[in-house]
Amino acid sequence: MGEIDVPNDVHIRSTVGPTRPPRGEQVQVTVDGAPQLAWVGEPLVDVINRAQIELAQVCYHPQLGPIQTCDTCAVEINGVVGRACGTKVAAGMMVRTQTIAARAAQRDAYDRLVANHDLYCTVCDNNNGNCTVHNTLGVLGIEHQTRPFQPKGYAKDESNPFYRYDPDQCILCGRCVEACQNVQVNETLTIGWEMEQPRVLWDGGKPIGESSCVSCGHCVTVCPCNALIENSMIGEAGLFTGIPLPVWDAAIDVVKGVEVSTGLRPIMNVSEIESAARDRYIKKTKTVCTYCGVGCSFDVWTDERHILKVEPGLGHANGISTCVKGKFGWDYVNSEDRLSTPLIREGDRFREATWDEALDLVARRFTEIRAGNGPDALAFVASSKASNEEAFMVQKFARQVIGTNNVDNCSRYCQSPASKGLSLTTGIGADSGTIKDIENASLVITVGSNAAESHPVLATRVKRAQKLGTMKVIVFDIREHELATRADQFIRPKPGTDFVWLAAISRFILENGLEDKAFLAERVNGLEEFRESISTYTLEYAERETGIDAATLEALARQIAAEERVAILWAMGVTQQCGGSDTSAAISNLLLITGNLGKLGTGAFPLRGHNNVQGASDMGAMPDQVSGYQPVGDDLVVQRHQREWGVTLRPERGLDNTQMIDAAIEGKLKAMWITGEEMSLTDSNANHLQQGFEALEFLVVQDLYFTNTARYADVVFPAAASLEKEGTFTNTERRIQRLYEVMPPLKGTKPDWQIYQAVAQRMGADWQYRHPGEIMDEIARLTPFFAGVSYDRLQGYDTLCWPVAEDGTDSPLLHRERFNFPDGKARLYPATYKPRQEAPNDEFDLHLNSGRMLEHFHEGNMTFRVEGIAGKAPDSFVEVSPELAADRQLQSGQWVRLISEHGAVRLRALVTARVSGHEVFVPMNARKAEDAVNFLTGSRGDSITNTPAYKDTRVRMEVLRDVGENPLPAKNHRWGHPTPQTGVEVARKWSRPDYVFPGGLLPMHGDSLNARADALGGADD
């Protein structure tokens, strides 16, 4: 075995899934007579697995760590039989895996497990080659089950819309509990070890559908058998699994009768033949999630267009983790209202058209408008849901075919201020590290970010590290969401005042000599100008402006300065303000003065909201930059594109999303092409935006459905969904990942890149792309940040974090040695405070906040088409504080009308302590267009990027007479009561009077447990 002495941080960063504690020193152990290199403190089972020695291990999962419930990994350690998973490596260990005593313990342990499990593999939906219980039978070579299966006496729980639990199949391994308690950290699942017949419990014994379960799917993913299984698999996966129940039961009885005389092996052979047969029609395809910016990747199992399951495990950003949307939210792809033919407006109606007719019309009208009004009379909006290659095509079409810089993407609505703030201070406007850096921070501060609902899988890493005691969490927000409830400290500033406390803390740190002096001297410019810019931001001023007392701010300043590794996460609570860019720069300034950039476990993390909003900006779908954030006026950039495209880039800035609408109303902009964006509902001041659409001469909309935006179109193109095409997405950590075609495009639809190419060709462009990989090759030629990116380097689950050098070396952690400025030094930016413009007044006395819900994505066009999700959160609502409800004599379910200076919506109220005082909160998602929150928001925006100040909105409330049902149904997880515990708590199992270690070697409870741990060189209890 070769040398493996790599630094601990490399091991931390390369592990898929939750981070393990750093390993100790490298030592040598002996396994089955051969020397093996290992690290002190790591689970012994990892050493055995690395050596490729076959060993049974049912409860152990590398991303869960030791659980110690199944006992099947029993081996002889220094002459004593013990669990390989629960034993920590010590120098000089002598391990034997196949002694008589070890084999007897392994077989006895497995026999105890299957006494809890009704073996019927041949007709089981989980007989797909990856069933741990089935495969372990083969490893151990067991011929007969000596302990007969006994039903547990509990009914199946089928109350969740996405999965079911069958207690009679449950082996009580505890994987699901560990995943729920310590990976997802929703803390819903436990095992009732003290029950006469133990079982897995949700909220201590509630039906799943009435519990705090968020349907993240972790439990289903790690279940080693069919106890937990996706409803979409049941009766669908196998050749025999859909047979009628009486026949199915009879088949099981026949098989079990045969077992007595033949043994298990012949029966297992039949089940393995049946499992192999499934491979002929079950397709397993790797893709990347199309919801938020975390970038979860996984295999999608399909039988033609039927989605059987989503199977995570190898994704760099997520490992085994998913949220409800990524695991179960894919029915929208097969929705009955998918567009399947182009539509052309005729008067007030649309008619179906052929592709040639629609493409010809778009090409002709674009040509006419450009000829009559110039290229700047046209504008283009790229999709944050489409691929990198498709975003690149949009901006190339605008600049090469049309000749305009009027191109943008939806980052204008959310993350442009964060990008700007970081580019002003570090030179690169993106996350400075990866999710591994976040979970390895000693202190995480979140500002205006509801990560547990907007970026749930990323939030699990924060929750896990906090629960395991390796991280402290401080949350700044005006609303008490889940992460705020869990935080070590939750601070509620006045809306729009984050800049002030950030500046005050920075001033205090500098005034008291708490800054990282060496880092500032060696790596940062502009310190004196920065000192001057924040000189008036005393703690006392901050207390008056933010409502946070000065003592709290001083303690926080001292804590941040003293922490070894600080990471700050922020999102739309910061960026959707009039001073979003300045506040983002203030966050970066604070990190710079404390030396928390450019090293592991630190950094600036503006969390991207859409699956490819990072990529859309990376690809140059912006009015002033081409791919890789290259300015359109830079001479080298112009020359590079001249050689590749044969055109000269225009140096002037084009129109951004918000400016496009104003230009349309003014008559300057005549035509738009919008791809995959519900702009009519997601842009601020929706009434104003719809006025702009109506003013256009020609509008093209490209989407999966006839959206609200499509109502204003002249041509609607039916696009292919992400599962129906190939390409790449780039997640919030700058990680580029390939997605593969899970199923062919729905008949009548086309991938976005093919639509752009078809129109470009009709307008005289010589575009001849045959595959998205060829587009990526062009991107690499034009973009220094992507110089080494290719599809060959992104095969399967391989990923790259840009910048990527030509030789393929990528950059998971930015700023290790230099910042992206000519002299390599960062720049402290003298930002300014921009107070909110729409503070409540006598007429509009409430402050309106908005954001995402866990169940839905953005406006809900995809998730409302998933029945199980829509059932959990059927419509929009307004959260009202208990004190405001008492003042207005308001109850949950009562209809109210919210009115702003820009519009009005009618919603049901939800009285909740998540909001306080005169704050109200409305989710972004709405089942009906007229209920969208952006009919209330105005046109003011960030002073640098024009990002709408959605969070700077005042409203008044009219209480209506009508009272309906509570807008959150009883089956919503928010009504549940989690049952936190340290994990599986296996010692409670060992304490049962009916438990003995397999083979009867040694009881594993009481004083014997400690003696055994000592004998084994230290066990993980």
Secondary structure, 3 states (H helix, E strand, C coil): CCCCCCCHHHHHHHCCCCCCCCCCCEEEEEECCEEEEEECCCEHHHHHHHCCCCCCCCCCECCCECCCCCCCCEEEECCEEEECCCEECCCCCEEECCCHHHHHHHHHHHHHHHCCCCCCHHHCCCCCCCCHHHHHHHHHCCCCCCCCCCCCCCCCECCCCCEEECHHHCCCCCHHHHHHHHCCCCCCEEECCCCCCCCEEECCCECHHHCCCCCCCHHHHHCCCCCEEECCCCCCCCCCCCCCHHHHHHHHHHHHHHHHHHCHHHHHHHHHHHHHHHCCCCEEEEEECCCCCCCCEEEEEEECCEEEEEEECCECCCECCCCHHHHHCCHHHHCCCCCCCCEEEECCEEEECCHHHHHHHHHHHHHHHHHHHCHHHEEEECCCCCCHHHHHHHHHHHHHHHCCCCEECHHHHCCHHHHHHHHHHCCCCCCCCCHHHHHCCCEEEEECCCHHHHCHHHHHHHHHHHHCCCCEEEEECCCCCHHHHHCCEEECCCCCCHHHHHHHHHHHHHHCCCCCHHHHHHHEECHHHHHHHCCCCCHHHHHHHHCCCHHHHHHHHHHHHHCCCEEEEECHHHHCCCCHHHHHHHHHHHHHHCCCCCCCCCEEEECCCCCCHHHHHHCCCCCCEEHHHEECCCHHHHHHHHHHHCCCCCCCCCCCHHHHHHHHHCCCCCEEEEECCCHHHHCCCHHHHHHHHHHCCEEEEEECCCCCHHHHCCEEEEECCHHHCCEEEECCCCEEEEECCCCCCCCCCECHHHHHHHHHHHCCCCCCCCCHHHHHHHHHHHCHHHCCCCHHHHCCCCCEECCCCCCCCCCCCCCCCCCCCCCCCEECCCCCCCCCCCCCCCCCCEEEEEECCCCCCCCCCCHHHCHHHHHHCCCCCEEECHHHHHHHCCCCCEEEEEECCCCEEEEEEEECCCCCCCEEEEECCCCCHHHCHHHCCCCCECCCCCCECCCCEEEEEEEEEEECCCCCCCCCHHHCCCCCCCCCCHHHHHCCCCCCCHHHCCCCCCHHHHHHHHHCCCECC
